Amino acid sequence: MLTIPQTKNIALVAHDNKKKDLLEWAVYNKDLLSKHHLFATGTTGTLLMQELGCPVHCFNSGPFGGDQQIGAAISEGKIHALIFFWDPLNQLPHDPDVKALLRLAAVWNIPVACNRATADFLISSPLFSREYTKVLPDYSPYLNRFKN
């Protein structure tokens, strides 16, 4: 089990065709988001800082490794939730990075919202603004298969 603090580290990511949606959602939820620490890939983070007027830690742009940087932060327990407005209608050259990011979020059992409706449900949950103890999956049987 792992305790997630009341003040969460939230990663915000959006593909180009979804940046407008994410920005509108973030502005609508500015009061709630401002109580947490925000992280984002490069362009999205810059746009969020301009729109929200609050600090956002910016990783690289997605195609330049930003998705992987967020994935690494998830695996280190530094990101507590992922809001990722991805474009389901366009295949992108860095799709493997996107799939890896979503896989890591599932592996480490962090909440993920991939569209506005799910993001609304997630941020409005009473669990979002209080300390939360999550169960970490037990991967030891899987890992033990590879030990000599």
C-alpha angles and dihedrals in degrees: 000000000000128000116226112204125240089251104063132204103231124192115209119195132167135176116232095264090049101044092094091053092049093047092050090048092048093049090049089051097038095122092054095041093049089065090064139056112263127211127180146164115268109273094031091051093051091050091047092052090051094048099039101033091220132108120276122183104229123211121190120294111279098255089048095055103282093124089052092048090054089046090054090050089051091052090050091053093247097118118062102182137016124213104188118171098192126179110246093187101057127059111218129204090242095051091124088060090050092051090047091052092051091046092053091050089054093044093052094040099237122153114260130193117192098178141028097263093053091044089053091052092046098049093043093053113111087230091064095071101040139059111283132192111212129193115241114215116248106240095169094107089054094044093046090060088070099047120100 
